[in-house]
Amino acid sequence: DLLLSNSCIPFLGSAEGLDFRTLLLDEERGRLLVGTKDHIFLLNLIDVNKNVKKIYWPAAKEKVELCKLAGKDAQTECANFIRVLQPYNRTHVYVCGTGAFHPLCGYIELG
């Protein structure tokens, strides 16, 4: 119904597929950060498909191989699922992912 009434704009995403895990709303700058499988998207709140910025952040290949050797599913478990998007200061966001069962964290500069 929303699509038919033109009252929403769906996010078209990417060819990699989407597995939304966490969101961070930055109302001050009019953007939304979305943590997914192996990616972090920075979206414009007015039009989520305009000027989409994307960071590809996969788990290390060695960690993925160890995960698969442990009997985990390569597609649904052995990836870097972004779980934490937390404002750190006015210019950076603290980000953590599962890292194929070897968690990793870092900071993203929001220039």
C-alpha positions in Angstrom: 0.0 0.0 0.0 2.8 2.4 0.9 4.5 1.8 -2.5 1.3 2.3 -4.4 0.5 5.5 -2.7 4.1 6.9 -3.3 4.4 7.7 0.4 7.7 5.9 0.9 11.0 5.4 -0.9 12.3 1.8 -0.6 16.1 1.3 -0.2 17.2 -0.5 -3.3 20.3 -1.9 -1.5 23.1 -3.6 -3.3 23.9 -6.6 -5.3 25.5 -8.2 -2.1 22.1 -8.6 -0.5 21.1 -7.1 2.8 21.0 -8.5 6.2 20.2 -5.5 8.4 21.7 -5.9 11.9 22.0 -2.4 13.4 21.0 1.2 12.7 22.2 4.6 13.8 20.2 7.7 13.1 22.1 11.0 12.7 19.3 13.5 12.6 21.7 16.4 12.9 23.3 15.6 9.6 20.2 14.0 8.0 21.7 10.5 7.5 21.2 6.9 8.6 24.0 4.4 9.2 23.0 0.8 8.5 25.1 -2.2 9.6 24.7 -5.3 7.5 26.6 -8.4 6.6 30.1 -7.3 5.6 29.0 -3.7 4.9 28.2 -0.4 6.5 25.9 1.9 4.5 25.6 5.7 5.0 22.2 6.8 3.7 20.5 10.2 3.1 17.3 10.5 5.1 15.5 12.5 2.4 16.2 9.9 -0.3 17.9 6.7 0.9 18.9 5.8 -2.7 20.7 9.2 -3.3 24.5 9.4 -2.8 24.6 6.1 -1.0 28.0 5.5 0.6 29.2 2.0 1.4 32.1 0.5 3.3 33.0 -3.1 2.6 34.3 -4.6 5.8 34.5 -8.4 5.6 36.1 -10.8 8.1 39.7 -11.8 7.4 39.9 -14.7 5.0 41.8 -16.8 7.7 39.0 -16.2 10.2 36.4 -17.2 7.6 38.3 -20.5 6.9 38.6 -21.2 10.6 34.9 -20.6 11.0 34.1 -23.0 8.2 36.4 -25.6 9.6 34.5 -25.4 12.9 31.4 -26.5 11.0 29.7 -23.2 10.7 27.7 -22.2 7.6 29.8 -20.1 5.3 26.9 -17.9 4.1 25.0 -17.3 7.3 27.6 -17.4 10.1 31.2 -16.9 8.7 31.0 -13.2 7.9 31.5 -9.9 9.6 28.0 -9.0 10.8 28.0 -5.4 12.0 26.5 -5.4 15.5 27.5 -2.0 17.0 27.2 1.5 15.5 27.8 4.0 18.4 28.5 7.7 18.2 32.0 8.4 19.5 32.3 12.1 19.0 31.2 14.7 16.3 33.4 13.2 13.7 33.6 9.4 14.4 31.4 6.4 15.0 32.6 3.3 16.9 31.8 0.1 15.0 32.0 -3.5 15.9 31.4 -6.7 13.9 31.4 -10.4 14.5 34.4 -11.0 12.3 33.5 -14.7 11.7 33.5 -15.4 15.5 36.6 -13.2 16.0 35.1 -9.9 16.9 36.7 -6.7 15.6 36.0 -3.0 16.2 37.1 0.2 14.8 36.3 3.9 14.2 34.8 5.4 11.1 35.5 9.0 10.3 32.3 10.6 9.0 33.9 13.3 6.9 
